[in-house]
Amino acid sequence: MEPRPVIPPRVAGHATALPGGDLPAYVHDLTALAGDAAEVRAALPPETELYYAAKANPAPEVLRALAPHVSGYEVSSGGELAHVRKAVPGLPLAFGGPGKTEPELRLALRLGAERIHVESENELRLLAALAAERPGEAPVDILLRVNLPAGDGELGGAALAMGGRPSPFGLDPRRAEACLPLLRGTRLRLRGIHAHLASGLGAPALLAVAARVTAWARALGERHGLGLDEVNVGGGMAVDYARPHARFDWTAYGAGLARLAAEHPGLRLRVEPGRALTAHSGWYVTEVLDVKHSHGEAFAVVRGGTHHLRTPAAKGHDQPFAVLPTDAWERPWPRPAALDEPVTLSGQLCTPKDVLARAVPVAELRAGDRIAFAMAGAYAWNISHHDFLMHPAPTFHFLS
């Protein structure tokens, strides 16, 4: 069994001292986050741009903690665009995602998004029409998002595939090439290619994808005499919830990108990690309300649940956790407990899907103990179904 995640002393101290009325709580260690981001930045070649995918965790405190270490932010809606521009006004924004509406594109132009990732011919035509309404403004810089077919076994280890197969994301290569004549006479300036085929890949697989995308972009530019100078190879760096101590191999990935850049001089590479930057610095802290046994199996019911932390239900994994024992028990009856046995940690929702971790061995877990779920710094509160059963929202704490 993988060892329990080690909760930093400052996080453990804060989690233990929280009043019961503040639980459940998200505790974000911004010092650890900044340190992780600095290590990632140092591992990448200096000329490689590092954008943070704000969808992973758009909390203003998180965005600001990352600001000294990133080149910009990737946003995927008008709401994210306005939110990130307000929280960190000084850094560039890349606006991606399918199904951009006309008001969203107008907002991107008004707020000066530095790059717009175009996902379809229809979107290209709409953006060109909107840019034509601004004759005195600078050209709009765009990347074409391309859905290249996957190489043999290339996406076999992916946790989630957005491309490499039929998909609503991006343009097929031939469709992307057919869009090039549509750019003539417009106020759009094609700067390069964007491709994000999958999430949950290790460094070797991501480097193989990056090499293929870069070669395709360079060949496209040479065929058509285009001065393409950017390739955005997306994010998708693996985060393994079954091994909370493991980390994506940024050193190997950075070395591979350096080799790739040397093979294509004059081409700027950009990466867009989200989860891999913020997951490890966030904790979801709650308390055990009850411990019961059903048909020979132990269940601990915790305050909160997947309406606060949807990730384990969405991805089908056990959220790693640390137990924070407490001796506080003021009831006049015996304290329910599980001893030296597997325990399933479930939440307060009236659905059997409200499970945070299933059949995890514990030495001792008692009602009243606190639980700190690790790796809760990405795709956690912001993707959860908050209003189901109308339980109170968690509190949020940012340690700097």
FIKOL-279517 format. One record per residue: x, y, z of N, C-alpha, C in turn; residue number from 1. Coordinates in steps of 0.02 Angstrom, whole numbers. Atoms other than C-alpha are relative to their C-alpha. Last residue first. Layout:
N
ROMI      npx      npy      npz     capx     capy     capz      cpx      cpy      cpz   seq
ROMI        X        Y        Z        X        Y        Z        X        Y        Z   NUM
...
//
This chain:
400
ROMI      npx      npy      npz     capx     capy     capz      cpx      cpy      cpz   seq
ROMI      -56      -30       38       68     1615      154       59       13       46   400
ROMI      -57       -9      -44      -72     1501      213       59       26      -41   399
ROMI      -59       -4       41     -235     1521      118       60       18       44   398
ROMI      -56      -27      -39     -393     1465      208       63       -4      -44   397
ROMI      -62        0       40     -562     1432      130       55       37       38   396
ROMI      -37      -62       -7     -723     1384      219       67       -7      -37   395
ROMI      -60        1      -42     -833     1245      154       28       70       10   394
ROMI      -62        0       38    -1009     1278       88       60       -7       48   393
ROMI      -41      -60       -2    -1157     1230      196       63       -8      -43   392
ROMI      -44       -1      -58    -1265     1083      138       41       65       -1   391
ROMI       -5      -65      -33    -1399     1125       10       38       -2       66   390
ROMI       21        8      -70    -1444      944      -36       11       63       43   389
ROMI       39       61      -11    -1354      969     -204       -8      -13       75   388
ROMI       66      -13      -29    -1299     1150     -209      -41      -63       12   387
ROMI        5      -31      -66    -1113     1132     -230      -69       -2       31   386
ROMI       71      -17        5    -1100     1009     -375      -24       28       67   385
ROMI       46       41      -40     -910     1011     -381      -71       26       -4   384
ROMI       37       43       47     -796     1076     -519      -55      -40       36   383
ROMI       25      -36       58     -730     1231     -427      -35      -45      -51   382
ROMI       61      -40      -13     -718     1145     -258      -29       27      -65   381
ROMI       30       22      -63     -595     1014     -322      -65       39       11   380
ROMI       62       33       20     -517     1023     -494      -35      -29       61   379
ROMI       20       -8       70     -348     1069     -419      -63      -40      -13   378
ROMI      -12      -68       24     -278     1099     -244      -21       12      -72   377
ROMI       64      -33       10     -355      945     -164        8       72      -25   376
ROMI        5      -10       72     -201      834     -176      -67       32      -19   375
ROMI      -55      -31       37     -221      778        5      -19       11      -73   374
ROMI       -8       31       66     -378      743      104       52       40      -39   373
ROMI      -27      -49       48     -355      797      285       12      -37      -66   372
ROMI      -30       29       59     -468      697      401       25       57      -45   371
ROMI        0      -41       61     -514      749      577       38      -36      -55   370
ROMI      -65      -12       30     -561      629      716       -7       45      -61   369
ROMI      -31      -58      -30     -730      654      799       70       14      -25   368
ROMI       43      -58        6     -793      480      762       32       58       38   367
ROMI       54       -7      -48     -643      366      768      -44       59      -19   366
ROMI       37      -59       22     -516      297      645      -63        4       42   365
ROMI       54      -21      -44     -382      174      698      -32       63      -29   364
ROMI      -15       29      -65     -249       74      607      -56       16       49   363
ROMI      -19      -49      -52     -325      114      438       16      -38       64   362
ROMI      -18       24      -66     -341       11      278       21       56       47   361
ROMI      -70      -17      -13     -430      100      134       19      -24       70   360
ROMI      -33       59      -29     -592       16       79       75       12        9   359
ROMI       36       63       -9     -651      160      -34       47      -55       27   358
ROMI      -52       51        2     -601      342      -30      -32      -66       21   357
ROMI      -63      -34        9     -706      498      -61       59      -49       -2   356
ROMI      -55       36      -31     -874      414      -86       65       36      -17   355
ROMI      -35      -49      -41    -1036      505     -123       54      -33       41   354
ROMI      -59      -25       36    -1084      386     -263       39       51       41   353
ROMI      -57       44      -12    -1200      290     -146       63       21      -38   352
ROMI      -16       38       60    -1316      440     -149       59      -44       15   351
ROMI       45       57        5    -1403      537      -11       10      -37      -66   350
ROMI       51       -2       52    -1257      654       19      -40      -65       -3   349
ROMI       67       -9      -28    -1167      668      186      -56       -4      -52   348
ROMI       23      -66      -21     -998      601      133      -72       -1       23   347
ROMI       55      -27       40     -914      431      123      -23       66       29   346
ROMI       17      -68      -23     -747      365      183      -53       29      -46   345
ROMI       23      -42       55     -736      176      160      -22       67       28   344
ROMI       57      -45      -12     -634       90      294      -15       38      -64   343
ROMI       14      -47       54     -516      -59      284      -63       40       15   342
ROMI       44       27       52     -473     -134      453       -8       50      -56   341
ROMI      -39       47       41     -354     -113      599      -42      -33      -54   340
ROMI      -66       18      -25     -484      -30      712       32      -53      -46   339
ROMI      -23       56       41     -639       64      656       72      -13       20   338
ROMI      -68        2       28     -720      174      787        8      -60      -46   337
ROMI       -5       48       56     -884      231      865       70        3      -30   336
ROMI      -21      -33       61     -857      325     1031        6      -52      -57   335
ROMI      -65       19       26     -955      247     1173       14       31      -68   334
ROMI        0       69       22    -1103      347     1242       68      -17      -32   333
ROMI        1       46      -58    -1107      504     1350        0      -74      -21   332
ROMI       63       38       -4    -1051      612     1204        2      -48       59   331
ROMI       40      -24      -56     -911      738     1233      -66      -38        7   330
ROMI       62       39        8     -776      662     1125      -43       13       61   329
ROMI       62      -34      -18     -619      767     1097      -60      -45      -16   328
ROMI       30       33      -58     -470      652     1094      -66       30       20   327
ROMI       18      -46      -53     -421      704      918      -32      -40       57   326
ROMI       39       25      -57     -331      607      783      -15       56       51   325
ROMI      -21      -45      -55     -279      696      623      -40      -20       61   324
ROMI       44       -4      -58     -291      559      491       31       46       52   323
ROMI      -35       10      -64     -204      587      325      -50        8       56   322
ROMI       16      -39      -60     -288      566      157       47      -16       57   321
ROMI      -46       15      -55     -270      507      -22      -14       46       60   320
ROMI      -37      -61      -17     -427      528     -129       46      -15       59   319
ROMI        3      -14      -72     -474      356     -191       41       62       14   318
ROMI      -57       19      -41     -501      355     -379      -15       11       74   317
ROMI        2       70      -22     -647      352     -500       61      -22       39   316
ROMI      -56       37       29     -605      513     -592        3      -73       22   315
ROMI       -5      -13       71     -771      603     -565       54      -43      -33   314
ROMI       57       28       34     -806      525     -396        5        7      -75   313
ROMI       -3       74       -3     -630      557     -333      -60      -33      -33   312
ROMI      -52       34       38     -631      736     -402        0      -75        6   311
ROMI       29       47       48     -799      795     -335       53      -44      -33   310
ROMI      -60       28       31     -731      879     -179      -21      -56      -48   309
ROMI      -55      -47      -11     -864      994     -105       62      -21      -38   308
ROMI       27      -65       22    -1020      906     -171       50       56       14   307
ROMI      -17      -14       70     -911      750     -157      -33       62      -28   306
ROMI        2       55       47     -918      752       32       16       22      -71   305
ROMI      -16      -20       69     -953      870      176       -6      -60      -46   304
ROMI       35      -62       17     -943      807      355       21       22      -70   303
ROMI      -34      -63      -16     -875      631      355      -46       59      -17   302
ROMI       38      -54       32     -963      463      366       31       66       22   301
ROMI       -6      -62      -38     -839      325      406      -37       54      -39   300
ROMI       12      -63       34     -891      155      341       10       57       49   299
ROMI       -1      -61      -40     -828      -16      396       -9       61      -44   298
ROMI      -46      -52       25     -876     -177      306       -8       64       41   297
ROMI      -70       17       -9     -949     -335      382       50       51      -25   296
ROMI      -15       64       32    -1124     -318      315       75      -15        1   295
ROMI       56       24       39    -1127     -135      368       21      -63      -37   294
ROMI      -17       61       37    -1014      -68      504      -64      -25      -33   293
ROMI       49       54       -5    -1027      111      566       25      -60      -40   292
ROMI      -31       60       26     -916      260      602      -49      -57       11   291
ROMI       24       65      -25     -995      431      623       43      -55      -31   290
ROMI       62       -7      -37     -964      616      599      -21      -65       33   289
ROMI       40       61        3     -781      604      548      -62       10       44   288
ROMI        1       42      -61     -712      778      524      -44      -60      -11   287
ROMI       67       11      -26     -657      883      375        3      -43       63   286
ROMI       -1       22      -70     -503      956      293      -72       -6       25   285
ROMI       70       -4      -20     -482      968      105       -7      -31       69   284
ROMI       27       52      -44     -299     1002       70      -73       14       15   283
ROMI       66      -11      -29     -213     1102      -69      -24      -60       40   282
ROMI       -4      -50      -53      -27     1113     -112      -68       14       33   281
ROMI      -34       25      -60      -16      951     -211        1       50       57   280
ROMI       34       53      -36     -147      991     -343       31      -13       68   279
ROMI       34      -20      -61      -80     1162     -395      -28      -57       43   278
ROMI      -29      -56      -37       51     1145     -531      -32        8       69   277
ROMI      -67       18      -22       12      972     -600       34       56       39   276
ROMI        0       46      -57     -174     1012     -604       70      -12       28   275
ROMI       48      -25      -49     -149     1159     -722        5      -41       62   274
ROMI       21       45      -54       -7     1141     -847      -52       34       45   273
ROMI       57      -26      -39       -7     1248    -1005      -21      -49       55   272
ROMI       35       55      -34      155     1232    -1105      -53       30       46   271
ROMI       39      -21      -59      226     1353    -1234      -34      -62       29   270
ROMI       44       51      -28      364     1326    -1362      -36       28       61   269
ROMI       12       -5      -72      439     1468    -1464      -49      -54       22   268
ROMI       68       19      -17      506     1422    -1636       -7        2       76   267
ROMI       47      -54       16      660     1516    -1696      -72      -14       17   266
ROMI      -19      -68      -21      768     1362    -1698      -50       52      -24   265
ROMI       43      -47       36      674     1198    -1720       17       71       21   264
ROMI       14       28       66      792     1056    -1673      -41       47      -43   263
ROMI      -62       -3       39      861     1158    -1528       -9      -27      -71   262
ROMI      -10      -70       21      684     1187    -1465       64        7      -42   261
ROMI       49      -15       53      653      999    -1464        9       71      -26   260
ROMI      -24       33       61      813      967    -1365      -46       16      -59   259
ROMI      -60      -36       22      762     1099    -1238       27      -32      -63   258
ROMI       22      -60       35      587     1023    -1230       60       40      -24   257
ROMI       27       19       65      663      854    -1188      -23       60      -40   256
ROMI      -57       18       42      770      928    -1049      -24      -19      -70   255
ROMI      -35      -60       19      617     1014     -977       59      -14      -45   254
ROMI       43      -35       48      517      852     -979       35       64      -25   253
ROMI       -4       35       64      658      755     -896      -40       37      -54   252
ROMI      -69       -5       23      672      885     -758        8      -34      -68   251
ROMI      -10      -64       34      483      904     -742       71        6      -27   250
ROMI      -72       -9        9      461      720     -700       13       63      -42   249
ROMI      -17        1       71      281      727     -636       74       17       -8   248
ROMI        6      -63       36      279      700     -449       15      -12      -74   247
ROMI      -31       -3       67      253      549     -338      -12       69      -30   246
ROMI      -68      -24       -6      219      563     -151       33        9      -68   245
ROMI       -2      -71      -17       30      553     -172       70       29        7   244
ROMI      -68       -8      -26       42      387     -264       11       73       18   243
ROMI      -16       62      -36     -136      328     -299       70        3       31   242
ROMI       32       -3      -66     -184      507     -343       13      -63       41   241
ROMI       20       67      -20      -57      507     -485      -28        2       71   240
ROMI        3       -6      -73      -43      676     -571      -31      -64       25   239
ROMI       32       50      -43       11      660     -752        5       19       73   238
ROMI      -51       35      -38       52      816     -853      -33      -45       53   237
ROMI       13       72       -4      -94      855     -970       52      -38       39   236
ROMI      -19       26      -66      -39     1027    -1026       -8      -75        1   235
ROMI       51       14      -50      -42     1108    -1197       28      -23       66   234
ROMI       10       73       -5       87     1091    -1337      -45      -18       59   233
ROMI       26       12      -68       76     1275    -1387      -17      -74        4   232
ROMI       36       63       -6      184     1302    -1541      -18       -9       73   231
ROMI       23       25      -64      238     1477    -1589      -32      -69       -7   230
ROMI      -55        0      -48      343     1557    -1728      -21      -25       69   229
ROMI       25       24      -64      240     1530    -1885       58       -3       50   228
ROMI      -50      -13      -52      311     1639    -2023      -25      -22       68   227
ROMI       24      -37      -59      204     1561    -2157       56        9       51   226
ROMI      -40      -60       -7      273     1511    -2327      -22       44       58   225
ROMI       40      -59       19      131     1389    -2356       39       66        8   224
ROMI       40       12       60      224     1225    -2359      -34       63      -25   223
ROMI      -44        2       58      356     1288    -2236      -39      -10      -65   222
ROMI      -26      -66       14      228     1341    -2107       44        1      -62   221
ROMI       55      -42       25      136     1176    -2117       26       69      -19   220
ROMI       12       20       69      300     1079    -2101      -57       41      -31   219
ROMI      -55      -26       41      346     1178    -1944      -11      -18      -74   218
ROMI        6      -73        6      175     1147    -1868       55       29      -44   217
ROMI       57      -14       44      182      960    -1905       -7       75      -11   216
ROMI      -20       17       69      357      945    -1832      -56       16      -49   215
ROMI      -48      -51       23      301     1039    -1676       22      -14      -72   214
ROMI       37      -62       13      147      929    -1654       47       54      -28   213
ROMI       41       10       60      250      770    -1674      -39       64      -17   212
ROMI      -44        4       58      385      826    -1552      -42       -6      -64   211
ROMI      -26      -66       15      257      883    -1424       44        0      -63   210
ROMI       54      -40       29      165      717    -1432       27       68      -21   209
ROMI       13       29       66      326      620    -1404      -55       39      -35   208
ROMI      -53      -23       45      372      739    -1263       -9      -28      -70   207
ROMI       13      -70       17      204      709    -1180       53       27      -47   206
ROMI       56       -3       46      230      521    -1190      -15       72      -20   205
ROMI      -17       27       66      404      529    -1115      -57        5      -50   204
ROMI      -44      -43       39      351      651     -975       18      -31      -69   203
ROMI      -66      -11      -27      203      551     -912       44       39      -47   202
ROMI      -56       33       32       26      573     -975       65       15       37   201
ROMI      -22       57      -40     -129      612     -872       57      -39      -31   200
ROMI      -23      -15      -67     -217      726     -994       21      -64       34   199
ROMI       19       45      -55     -238      710    -1181       27       26       65   198
ROMI       34       62       19     -227      791    -1353      -25      -41       59   197
ROMI        3       32      -66     -187      973    -1321      -41      -64       -9   196
ROMI       25       69       -1     -130     1055    -1482        3      -26       71   195
ROMI       13       25      -68     -102     1239    -1522      -26      -71       -6   194
ROMI       45       58       -8      -22     1302    -1681       -7      -18       73   193
ROMI      -24       68       -7       61     1465    -1731      -57      -50       10   192
ROMI      -66        4      -30       57     1653    -1745       26      -71        6   191
ROMI      -14       68      -22      -87     1676    -1866       71       -3       26   190
ROMI      -69       17       15     -128     1861    -1873       15      -69       29   189
ROMI      -25       54      -41     -311     1909    -1886       71      -17      -21   188
ROMI      -42      -31      -51     -361     2078    -1956       22      -53       51   187
ROMI       31      -10      -65     -427     1994    -2112       49       36       47   186
ROMI       41      -60       -3     -374     2013    -2293      -34       12       66   185
ROMI      -21      -54       44     -313     1835    -2307      -48       59        4   184
ROMI      -34      -53      -38     -354     1731    -2154       19       60      -44   183
ROMI       50      -43      -31     -485     1626    -2245       32       57       38   182
ROMI       23      -53       47     -349     1557    -2359      -50       48       32   181
ROMI      -51      -51       13     -271     1470    -2205      -22       52      -51   180
ROMI       17      -65      -30     -430     1384    -2149       49       55      -20   179
ROMI       50      -33       43     -406     1238    -2270      -21       68       27   178
ROMI      -35      -25       60     -246     1192    -2178      -48       37      -46   177
ROMI      -42      -56      -22     -344     1178    -2015       36       31      -60   176
ROMI       45      -57      -10     -475     1072    -2101       39       61       22   175
ROMI       19      -26       66     -340      956    -2167      -46       60        6   174
ROMI      -55      -33       35     -264      938    -1993      -19       29      -68   173
ROMI      -39       52       33     -432      905    -1908       56       34      -40   172
ROMI       11       12       72     -480     1058    -1810       39      -60      -23   171
ROMI      -48      -15       51     -495     1081    -1622      -21      -20      -70   170
ROMI      -54      -48      -12     -597      996    -1488       44        8      -61   169
ROMI       25      -68       12     -766      916    -1524       54       53        6   168
ROMI        5      -41      -60     -676      748    -1542      -31       68      -18   167
ROMI       57      -46       10     -647      604    -1661      -16       37       64   166
ROMI       57       41       20     -475      534    -1611      -58       48      -15   165
ROMI      -29       62       25     -304      603    -1564      -51      -48      -26   164
ROMI      -16        1       71     -394      733    -1461       32      -66      -18   163
ROMI       37      -54       32     -469      770    -1292       11        2      -75   162
ROMI      -21      -19       68     -415      607    -1211      -46       54      -27   161
ROMI       56      -32       35     -428      584    -1022       26       23      -68   160
ROMI       58        2      -44     -322      478     -905      -61       28      -35   159
ROMI       35      -62      -15     -197      446    -1044      -59      -12       48   158
ROMI        3      -11      -72      -87      292    -1034      -39       61       21   157
ROMI       24       59      -36     -121      231    -1210       -6        9       74   156
ROMI       47      -23      -52     -108      405    -1286      -25      -59       42   155
ROMI      -21      -64      -29       47      372    -1392      -43       22       58   154
ROMI      -10        6      -72       16      187    -1422       14       65       37   153
ROMI       10       68      -27       40      211    -1609       17       -1       75   152
ROMI      -47       50       23       30      397    -1646      -13      -67       34   151
ROMI      -49       26      -47     -127      495    -1610       46      -49      -34   150
ROMI       11       70      -18     -216      589    -1749       56      -24       46   149
ROMI      -40       48       38     -186      777    -1741      -19      -71       20   148
ROMI       10       67      -28     -327      884    -1673       37      -50      -44   147
ROMI        2       55       47     -266     1059    -1714       -6      -66       37   146
ROMI       -4       62      -38     -300     1219    -1619      -12      -59      -48   145
ROMI       50       49       20     -259     1365    -1733        9      -62       43   144
ROMI      -27       66       14     -165     1501    -1640      -57      -43      -25   143
ROMI       36       63      -11     -219     1682    -1648       46      -60       -9   142
ROMI      -45       58        6     -150     1858    -1634      -37      -64       18   141
ROMI       14       48      -53     -279     1994    -1666       43      -62      -11   140
ROMI       26       66       21     -209     2134    -1774       -9      -46       60   139
ROMI      -51       46       25     -183     2301    -1685      -32      -65      -23   138
ROMI      -34       41      -49     -332     2417    -1668       53      -45      -33   137
ROMI      -57      -36      -27     -388     2559    -1779       42      -40       48   136
ROMI      -52      -15       50     -499     2453    -1889       61       35       29   135
ROMI      -48      -38      -40     -597     2375    -1743       59       21      -45   134
ROMI       35      -57      -30     -756     2309    -1826       47       46       39   133
ROMI        9      -50       53     -647     2198    -1936      -37       62       26   132
ROMI      -62      -39        5     -592     2106    -1778       -6       55      -52   131
ROMI       -3      -44      -59     -773     2053    -1748       63       43       -3   130
ROMI       51      -52        7     -790     1985    -1925        3       49       58   129
ROMI      -21      -47       52     -624     1893    -1912      -50       56       -9   128
ROMI      -52      -43      -29     -678     1818    -1745       25       50      -52   127
ROMI       31      -46      -47     -839     1753    -1822       52       48       28   126
ROMI       38      -50       38     -750     1678    -1973      -31       52       47   125
ROMI      -47      -44       36     -622     1592    -1863      -36       55      -38   124
ROMI      -27      -46      -49     -757     1525    -1748       49       48      -32   123
ROMI       53      -47      -19     -848     1450    -1896       26       51       49   122
ROMI        7      -48       54     -687     1372    -1961      -53       52       17   121
ROMI       39       22       58     -659     1290    -1793        0       54      -54   120
ROMI       17       71       -2     -560     1291    -1629      -36      -24      -63   119
ROMI       58        8       43     -467     1458    -1633      -13      -75      -10   118
ROMI       -8       65       32     -349     1483    -1487      -64      -16      -39   117
ROMI       64       35        3     -350     1669    -1449       11      -65      -38   116
ROMI        7       54       49     -186     1747    -1393      -71      -27        4   115
ROMI      -58       -1       44     -144     1911    -1305       -1      -54      -54   114
ROMI      -30       67       -4     -317     1935    -1232       56       -5      -51   113
ROMI      -67        8       27     -340     2124    -1240       31      -68       13   112
ROMI      -47        6      -55     -486     2155    -1125       71      -15      -23   111
ROMI        1      -61      -41     -593     2222    -1267       51       -2       56   110
ROMI      -30      -55       38     -543     2085    -1389        3       63       43   109
ROMI      -71       16        9     -575     1947    -1262       35       57      -38   108
ROMI      -33      -14      -63     -740     2029    -1215       76      -13       -6   107
ROMI       -3      -74       -7     -795     2031    -1396       36       20       64   106
ROMI      -53      -23       44     -748     1848    -1407        6       76        1   105
ROMI      -65       18      -29     -852     1810    -1253       58       23      -44   104
ROMI      -17      -45      -55    -1001     1910    -1319       68      -17       32   103
ROMI      -18      -66       26     -991     1812    -1485       15       49       58   102
ROMI       56      -40       24     -989     1646    -1396       24       67      -26   101
ROMI       -4      -71      -22     -841     1529    -1383      -59       38      -30   100
ROMI       65      -32      -11     -897     1350    -1409        4       71       27    99
ROMI       49        3       54     -732     1259    -1386      -62       41       16    98
ROMI       63       35      -15     -595     1313    -1266      -48        2      -58    97
ROMI       13       62       36     -453     1437    -1274      -68      -28       16    96
ROMI       71       18       -5     -413     1617    -1226      -13      -61      -44    95
ROMI       16       38       61     -228     1647    -1192      -70      -26        8    94
ROMI       52       51       -1     -198     1784    -1064       -6      -33      -68    93
ROMI       38       16       61      -43     1889    -1035      -52      -55       12    92
ROMI      -28       55       38        9     1951     -861      -44      -19      -60    91
ROMI      -60      -16       38      -15     2119     -775       26      -54      -46    90
ROMI        9      -41       61     -196     2115     -719       62        7      -43    89
ROMI      -71      -10       17     -182     1969     -599        4       40      -64    88
ROMI      -41       25      -55     -349     1955     -509       74       12      -11    87
ROMI        8      -42      -60     -447     2067     -629       48      -22       56    86
ROMI      -25      -66       16     -381     1985     -788       -4       47       61    85
ROMI      -73        3       -3     -409     1815     -708       30       68      -15    84
ROMI      -23       15      -68     -592     1848     -670       76        3        5    83
ROMI        9      -59      -41     -631     1931     -837       27       -9       70    82
ROMI      -40      -54       28     -555     1788     -937       -5       63       43    81
ROMI      -69        8      -21     -627     1655     -824       44       57      -24    80
ROMI       -3       -9      -73     -802     1723     -849       70       -8       26    79
ROMI        0      -71      -14     -775     1743    -1036        3       14       74    78
ROMI       67      -30        4     -727     1562    -1044        6       74       11    77
ROMI       42       37       46     -576     1448    -1062      -72       24       -2    76
ROMI       69       -4      -24     -429     1539     -985      -45      -31      -53    75
ROMI       47       24       51     -243     1504    -1005      -69        0       30    74
ROMI       54       45      -22     -133     1611     -894      -41      -20      -61    73
ROMI       68      -23       11       33     1700     -918      -49      -53       22    72
ROMI       -2      -49       54      223     1683     -913      -69       31      -12    71
ROMI       31       20       64      222     1595     -746        5       57      -49    70
ROMI      -32       59       28      334     1603     -591      -28      -20      -68    69
ROMI      -72      -10       11      302     1773     -513       34      -55      -40    68
ROMI      -18      -54       46      113     1757     -545       75        9       -9    67
ROMI      -35       26       58       89     1587     -462       30       55      -44    66
ROMI      -59       36      -23       46     1656     -290       42      -26      -59    65
ROMI      -51      -48      -18      -70     1783     -373       64      -34       25    64
ROMI      -24      -34       60     -170     1650     -464       57       48       17    63
ROMI      -42       48       36     -183     1545     -305       29       34      -63    62
ROMI      -61        9      -39     -246     1693     -203       48      -48      -34    61
ROMI      -46      -57       10     -369     1738     -341       65       -8       39    60
ROMI        2      -44      -59     -444     1562     -335       50       57       -9    59
ROMI       -2      -71       17     -452     1497     -515       -1       47       61    58
ROMI       18      -34      -63     -404     1317     -479        6       74      -12    57
ROMI      -19       48      -52     -381     1192     -622      -17       27       69    56
ROMI       57       43      -16     -479     1304     -742       16      -48       57    55
ROMI       36      -25      -58     -338     1432     -731      -59      -44       19    54
ROMI       69       11       21     -225     1333     -847      -46       16       59    53
ROMI       40       40      -47      -58     1411     -797      -71       -5      -25    52
ROMI       66      -29      -14       54     1468     -940      -36      -47       49    51
ROMI       39       39      -48      240     1427     -943      -65       37       15    50
ROMI       48      -38      -39      334     1493    -1095      -44      -46       42    49
ROMI       66       31        1      487     1398    -1152      -47       39       45    48
ROMI       40      -26       56      635     1515    -1184      -69      -33       -5    47
ROMI       20      -70      -11      711     1485    -1012      -46       27      -55    46
ROMI      -47      -45       34      707     1296    -1038      -23       72        8    45
ROMI       15      -11       71      596     1212     -908       53       45      -31    44
ROMI      -12       61       38      662     1141     -744      -12        9      -75    43
ROMI      -72       12        5      680     1312     -662       16      -61      -43    42
ROMI      -29      -51       44      498     1355     -698       74      -13      -11    41
ROMI       22       15       69      441     1190     -624       31       50      -48    40
ROMI      -37       59       22      546     1218     -467      -19      -18      -72    39
ROMI      -69      -22       14      477     1395     -448       42      -59      -25    38
ROMI        0      -36       64      299     1328     -466       71       24      -18    37
ROMI       10       49       54      328     1200     -328        4       34      -68    36
ROMI      -61       40        6      399     1333     -213       -4      -51      -55    35
ROMI      -50      -43       32      255     1452     -248       65      -39       -9    34
ROMI       20      -10       70      131     1314     -208       52       40      -37    33
ROMI      -17       62       36      223     1266      -48      -17        7      -74    32
ROMI      -73        3        0      215     1447       11       24      -62      -38    31
ROMI      -25      -41       55       33     1458      -43       76        1       -3    30
ROMI      -67      -21      -21      -17     1312       67       32       39      -57    29
ROMI      -48       -5       54     -203     1299       30       66       28       26    28
ROMI      -61      -33      -25     -323     1240      164       51       -3      -56    27
ROMI      -56        7       46     -499     1200      105       58       40       29    26
ROMI      -41      -58       19     -616     1182      250       50      -20      -53    25
ROMI      -62       15       35     -757     1067      305       36       64      -22    24
ROMI       -9       61       40     -766     1126      439      -64      -16      -40    23
ROMI      -34      -17       62     -764     1306      501        8      -60      -46    22
ROMI       46      -35       45     -896     1273      635       31       19      -66    21
ROMI       43       49       33     -781     1144      715      -48       32      -49    20
ROMI       61       14      -37     -655     1281      752      -44      -48      -39    19
ROMI       61      -29       27     -492     1260      654      -60      -15       46    18
ROMI       24      -57      -39     -344     1222      766      -65       30      -26    17
ROMI       18       23      -68     -312     1047      697      -31       57       40    16
ROMI       59       44        5     -316     1105      516      -24      -22       69    15
ROMI       58      -41       17     -199     1251      553      -63      -42       -2    14
ROMI       16      -44      -56      -75     1141      642      -61       42      -13    13
ROMI       29       41      -54      -83     1007      508      -19       43       60    12
ROMI       68       17       21      -56     1137      371      -34      -41       55    11
ROMI       40      -63       -2       93     1212      463      -71      -13      -22    10
ROMI       17      -21      -69      163     1038      501      -44       63        3     9
ROMI      -50      -46      -28      154      982      318      -22       25       69     8
ROMI       28      -67       -4       36      834      292       51       46       31     7
ROMI      -27      -34      -58      129      678      238      -26       71        0     6
ROMI      -32      -65       14       24      577      118       22       33       65     5
ROMI       45      -57       -7       -8      400      180       36       64      -20     4
ROMI        2      -35      -65      113      270      115      -50       58       -1     3
ROMI      -37      -63        2       63      174      -43       -5       35       68     2
ROMI       42      -60        0        0        0        0       44       62        0     1
//
